[in-house]
Amino acid sequence: MKLVKINKSLPVVNVQNLTVIRGKYQAVESVSFKIFPGSNTAIIGPNGAGKSTLIQAILNLIPCASGNVEIIGRPIKNLGQYWHKIGYIPQKLTFDRSFPLTVTELVSLGLSQGGLMKSREKLMFVEKVLLKVNLQNHRKQPIGSLSGGELKRVLLAYCLVQSRELLILDEVMAGVDPNGEAKFAELLANLQRENGFSILQVSHDLDMVNRYCDEVLCMNRRLLCRGKPSMALDEENLSKIYGDHLTRYFHHHLV
């Protein structure tokens, strides 16, 4: 397979004046931002703020009314072979839990060049990444029997079974208990340090955002503020973003 060379001086994601209309409702209004190689950027905001809509528009899963999106220096509508440099985990994954697909079989689907690889070579890649996400003992397990946290780690393995420049995560820990969420965040941070990919994630856990992210985008249809967690997550900004509807969770076992 032809190697794709990435210009490390370019923003990994460049969003300019993005507006998304869903029905008659303007879900995202003139949002602009850039994220750079090796960064971990979180999008926060209340329910209905347009966070998931923004992610879906960035990935060209839904149309935008106006604005431009570039990923790895190319327009999102013209990524071509660059698509395999992006990993994406949606907020919800709906599937038939009786479907006879094992962990190894699912993760192997993440190899875009899998059809050209020998079975032994493909298995080597899969087993290596399952070890990294602590699921080496689950490789033959049907995906329908996994817990919520285990399934999210399998999807992370699916994304990382080959080299990625960008991971886009849409509330990836929704429905997982706080302990599992904290372990996943720590695992993700370790894998990012090891592999150097960028992260753009929607998160509701402000404690984890403060602990692991480099930059925060505060959103409620529009971009209300952005900056390092120490600035973006101060009490004044959080009050403007969430009003009286903010509940914070603190993972004391990681302190």
C-alpha positions in Angstrom: 0.0 0.0 0.0 1.3 3.5 -0.9 2.4 5.4 2.2 0.8 8.7 2.9 3.2 11.4 4.1 1.8 13.8 6.7 3.0 17.4 7.0 3.6 17.8 10.7 3.6 21.6 10.6 -0.1 21.7 9.5 -3.1 21.7 11.9 -4.5 18.2 12.2 -8.0 19.7 12.2 -8.9 23.1 10.8 -12.5 24.2 11.2 -13.6 27.6 9.8 -17.0 29.2 10.3 -18.8 25.9 10.4 -22.6 26.2 10.6 -24.9 23.2 10.7 -28.7 23.3 10.4 -30.9 20.3 11.5 -34.4 20.8 10.3 -35.2 24.4 11.1 -32.8 24.5 14.1 -29.3 26.0 13.9 -27.4 23.3 15.8 -23.9 24.8 15.3 -23.3 28.4 14.5 -20.1 29.8 12.9 -17.6 27.6 14.9 -13.9 28.0 14.1 -10.9 26.3 15.7 -7.6 24.4 15.0 -6.0 21.5 16.7 -2.3 20.6 16.2 -0.3 17.4 16.1 0.0 15.5 19.4 -2.6 17.6 21.3 -5.6 16.4 23.3 -8.6 18.7 22.8 -11.9 18.4 24.6 -15.3 19.8 23.5 -17.5 20.5 26.5 -21.0 22.0 26.9 -24.5 21.2 28.1 -26.8 18.6 26.6 -28.1 19.9 23.2 -25.2 22.2 22.7 -24.3 20.7 19.3 -21.2 18.9 20.4 -22.0 15.6 18.6 -23.4 17.4 15.6 -20.1 19.3 15.3 -18.2 16.0 15.4 -20.4 14.5 12.8 -20.1 17.5 10.5 -16.3 17.5 10.9 -16.3 13.8 9.7 -18.7 14.7 6.8 -21.3 12.3 8.3 -23.9 15.1 8.1 -23.9 18.2 5.7 -23.0 21.6 6.9 -24.8 24.8 5.8 -21.6 26.8 5.5 -18.0 26.8 6.5 -15.0 24.6 5.7 -13.3 21.6 7.4 -9.8 20.4 6.7 -8.2 17.3 8.2 -4.5 16.7 7.9 -4.3 19.7 5.4 -7.0 18.4 3.0 -10.7 19.3 2.6 -12.8 16.7 4.4 -14.7 16.0 1.2 -11.5 15.1 -0.6 -9.6 13.0 1.9 -9.3 9.9 -0.2 -6.6 7.6 1.1 -6.1 9.9 4.1 -9.3 8.6 5.7 -7.3 5.6 7.2 -5.3 8.1 9.2 -8.5 8.9 11.3 -10.0 6.7 14.0 -13.5 7.4 15.2 -15.5 6.0 18.1 -19.2 7.2 18.2 -21.1 7.8 21.4 -23.4 4.9 20.8 -22.7 1.7 18.9 -25.9 -0.3 18.1 -25.4 -3.8 17.0 -27.0 -7.3 17.3 -25.4 -8.8 20.4 -26.1 -12.3 19.1 -24.0 -11.7 16.0 -21.1 -14.2 16.1 -18.2 -11.8 15.8 -15.2 -12.2 18.2 -13.0 -9.5 19.6 -10.1 -10.5 17.3 -12.4 -10.5 14.2 -13.7 -7.0 15.0 -10.3 -5.5 15.7 -8.9 -7.0 12.5 -11.5 -5.0 10.5 -9.5 -1.9 11.4 -6.7 -2.9 9.2 -7.4 -1.1 5.9 -4.7 -3.2 4.1 -6.0 -6.4 5.8 -6.9 -8.0 2.5 -3.3 -7.8 1.3 -1.8 -9.2 4.5 -1.2 -12.8 5.5 -3.4 -14.2 8.2 -0.4 -14.7 10.6 0.7 -11.1 10.0 -2.8 -9.7 10.6 -3.1 -11.7 13.8 0.2 -10.4 15.0 -1.0 -6.8 14.7 -4.3 -7.6 16.4 -2.7 -9.4 19.4 -0.2 -6.6 19.8 -2.9 -3.9 20.1 -5.1 -6.1 22.4 -2.2 -6.4 24.8 -1.9 -2.6 24.8 -5.6 -2.2 25.8 -5.4 -5.1 28.4 -7.8 -7.4 26.4 -5.4 -10.1 25.4 -7.4 -12.7 27.3 -10.7 -11.7 25.5 -9.5 -12.2 22.0 -11.9 -15.2 21.3 -14.8 -13.7 23.2 -18.0 -12.7 21.3 -18.4 -8.9 21.3 -22.0 -9.3 22.4 -20.8 -10.7 25.8 -18.5 -7.7 26.6 -19.2 -5.1 29.3 -19.6 -1.5 28.3 -16.0 -0.6 29.3 -14.6 -3.7 27.5 -16.4 -2.9 24.3 -15.0 0.7 24.3 -11.5 -0.7 24.7 -12.1 -3.1 21.8 -13.2 -0.1 19.7 -10.0 1.7 20.8 -8.0 -1.3 19.7 -9.9 -1.3 16.4 -8.8 2.4 15.9 -5.2 1.7 16.8 -4.5 -1.6 15.1 -2.8 0.5 12.5 -1.1 3.9 12.7 -3.5 6.9 13.1 -2.8 10.7 13.1 -6.2 11.6 14.7 -8.7 10.0 17.1 -12.1 11.5 17.3 -14.1 10.3 20.3 -17.7 11.3 20.9 -18.5 10.9 24.6 -16.7 7.5 24.4 -17.3 6.7 28.0 -21.1 7.3 28.1 -22.8 4.6 30.1 -19.5 3.4 31.7 -19.1 3.6 35.5 -16.7 6.3 36.9 -14.0 3.8 37.7 -14.0 2.4 34.2 -14.0 5.9 32.7 -11.0 6.9 34.7 -9.1 3.7 33.7 -9.9 4.3 30.0 -8.8 8.0 30.2 -5.5 6.9 31.7 -5.0 4.1 29.1 -5.8 6.6 26.3 -3.2 9.1 27.6 -0.6 6.4 27.8 -1.3 5.3 24.2 -1.2 8.9 23.0 2.3 9.4 24.6 3.5 6.2 23.0 2.1 6.8 19.5 1.8 10.6 19.2 -1.6 10.8 17.7 -3.9 13.8 18.2 -7.2 13.5 20.1 -10.4 15.5 19.5 -13.0 14.4 22.0 -16.4 15.3 23.3 -16.5 14.7 27.1 -18.8 15.3 30.0 -16.2 14.5 32.7 -14.6 17.8 33.6 -12.2 16.1 36.0 -10.8 13.9 33.3 -10.7 16.9 30.9 -8.7 18.9 33.5 -6.4 16.0 34.1 -5.5 14.9 30.6 -6.4 17.5 28.0 -4.3 20.3 26.6 -7.1 22.6 25.4 -10.8 22.9 26.0 -13.5 24.2 23.6 -16.5 25.4 25.5 -19.6 25.2 23.3 -23.3 26.0 23.3 -24.1 26.0 19.6 -21.4 28.7 19.3 -17.9 28.6 20.6 -18.1 30.4 24.0 -14.5 30.1 25.1 -11.4 28.1 24.5 -8.1 27.7 26.3 -6.1 25.5 28.7 -8.2 23.6 31.2 -7.0 25.9 34.1 -8.6 28.9 32.3 -11.6 27.3 30.4 -12.8 25.3 33.4 -12.8 28.1 36.0 -16.0 28.7 37.9 -17.0 31.8 36.0 -16.8 30.1 32.6 -18.5 27.0 33.9 -21.4 29.1 35.3 -21.8 30.8 31.9 -21.8 27.5 30.0 -23.9 25.2 32.3 -25.8 27.6 34.6 -27.1 25.7 37.6 -27.1 22.3 35.8 -23.5 21.3 36.4 -22.6 18.1 38.3 -18.9 17.3 38.7 -17.4 14.0 39.5 -13.9 13.6 41.0 -11.9 10.4 40.6 -10.2 10.4 44.0 -8.5 7.0 43.4 -6.3 8.6 40.7 -5.0 11.4 43.0 
